[in-house]
C-alpha cells in the first residue's frame, strides 16, 4: 500500500469556493474593481447596441474567489478559461489536451518526468513576458496544501524544475498519464503580480492578469465582468470577439428575460430552466443540453444516530421516487444515479448497489436497523432545480413512515449553521466536479478526501471503512496498468455506493441557449459556464 498522502484542510469559506453549488450562491460580498476601467452597465449595452460586443448571461454568481488555485465558482472558472492558460489546454467538451503555454505535448505518457518549452513571445496582459520563473511560482502555489487544487496534484507531482530560460521539467512520484488533461487546471500566473505582498488577496478579490486571449477590463461583483481581446496574444485559441460583457444573474426568470424577445440584450445564456426550453426554442433560439456529472446528492451526518447505520442511509435512498422527480421537477432532463459517476463518464460502471425506487426494501432496511418513528429535517440549498426536487423526496420519505420537514435556505446560511454547530441530519445539495475534469480519480477526490471539508461534515472519514476506501483510492492512483486501475476504480466506486455517505440521487442535463442568427460555433457544456474560444459572430 502506498504511503498516505497528506490532505488539505479547508475553512468554511474555502468549502464554499470548493462546492459546485456555490456558483448559485452569494457568499462573498467584496465590492471591488479589478482593473482601471470603471463599472460597466449591465443594462445599457444591449445585444444590438455594439456589433463588436458579445453579451452573455451566466446563471451563477461572479462574487466568489477569483484566485485560480482556490475557486470552484462556475462563473470564475469559465472566465479563467478565457483569461489564463496552462502549460496544457483541454477542449471544453471532449477534454482532449492541446498545447497551451507549452509548445508541445509529451509523447511518452508513462514517463516519470515531462519537459515543457514555453511559447516564444507569450506575454502577460500587462505587457511583461511570460517566464520560467512564473511557471515555478505557479506550481509552488499549486502544490501548497492550503490550496483547493493541491489535492489534484500532490499525490503524483513531486516537483517542477527549471531546465533553462525557456523550459521546465515536471517530475512525478510515479507514472500518471491522467496528469496531461489535469495540467489545464494549473493556470500559469505572473510572479510579479501575485508574488508581491497581498498578491493572493488581490487575486481572490478579482484581479486577473493572464496570458490568454481575453483581458479582464472590469469586475463588478454580483453584477458583471467585462473582457476585451488581448492584442498581443499569440497562442492557439485566438479571440473571436473584440469585447465581451458577462452578466451574473442567479434569478432564473431574470436570466431568461435577458435573452428573450426581439430586444434581447444577451446572445447566449447558460443554466436555462427546463420549464423555459420550449418557449425559447419557439422564439428562434437554439437550446441544447450537456449530460455530465451535474447532480443532486444527499449528505448524511454519520455522527448523529441513526445515520451512523448504513442501512438507514440506504433505506432513505431506496425510498426516493426518482422517476417522478425526473418527470415533474426536471421535465425529463435527468437520469437516476446508478453510480457516483454519470453514465457518460469514461470510467463509469454500474455499481453493485443501485438505489432503484423500492419503498418495500426501504421499510425492510429501517426495520432491520430497529428504526421507528423517524423524523428528518432535510436541509437544502435554495438552487432552483434542487428546490423543485425536494417535494418528491419529502413525499417519498413520508410514504415509508419517515416524517420529513424541508428546510431550503441560502447556501452560505446553511453551511454557516453547519460550521457553528455541525448539528444536522441530512443535506441535499448540487455539485459538478466536471468543471475540473473527467477522470474518476479527480472527481472522487473532490468529495472523498481524508480531512477534506465534505468528509468533515459527514463525520465519516475517521471510520475504518473510510480509511480502507482512501487506501484503495491511493492504490488506484498509483496503478500503472490502465485496465487494473479501472478495476480498482470500480471497486472503490462500489464501496462508495454501498456506504451511501455522500451520494448522488440524480444526474441532470445542463441547458444553454443562444441566438444562432448572432453566434455560431457554440457547444453546450455538461458543466456550468460557457466557453467562447471557438465561437464567432454568425
Secondary structure as UniProt FT lines:
FT   HELIX           12..18
FT   HELIX           20..24
FT   TURN            47..49
FT   TURN            51..52
FT   STRAND          53..58
FT   TURN            68..69
FT   HELIX           74..83
FT   STRAND          88..90
FT   TURN            92..94
FT   STRAND          97..99
FT   TURN            109..110
FT   STRAND          113..118
FT   TURN            120..121
FT   TURN            125..126
FT   HELIX           132..142
FT   TURN            145..146
FT   HELIX           148..152
FT   TURN            153..156
FT   STRAND          157..164
FT   TURN            165..166
FT   STRAND          167..172
FT   TURN            177..178
FT   HELIX           179..182
FT   HELIX           183..185
FT   HELIX           191..194
FT   TURN            197..198
FT   HELIX           199..205
FT   STRAND          214..220
FT   TURN            221..223
FT   STRAND          224..229
FT   TURN            231..232
FT   STRAND          243..248
FT   HELIX           252..259
FT   TURN            262..263
FT   STRAND          268..269
FT   HELIX           274..276
FT   HELIX           277..282
FT   TURN            283..284
FT   STRAND          286..300
FT   TURN            302..303
FT   TURN            305..308
FT   HELIX           310..318
FT   HELIX           322..328
FT   TURN            331..332
FT   STRAND          334..336
FT   TURN            343..344
FT   TURN            346..347
FT   HELIX           359..368
FT   TURN            369..370
FT   STRAND          375..381
FT   HELIX           384..399
FT   TURN            400..401
FT   STRAND          403..409
FT   HELIX           411..421
FT   STRAND          426..431
FT   HELIX           433..435
FT   HELIX           440..447
FT   TURN            450..451
FT   HELIX           453..458
FT   TURN            461..462
FT   HELIX           464..478
FT   HELIX           482..499
FT   STRAND          502..514
FT   TURN            516..518
FT   STRAND          519..520
FT   TURN            533..534
FT   STRAND          536..537
//
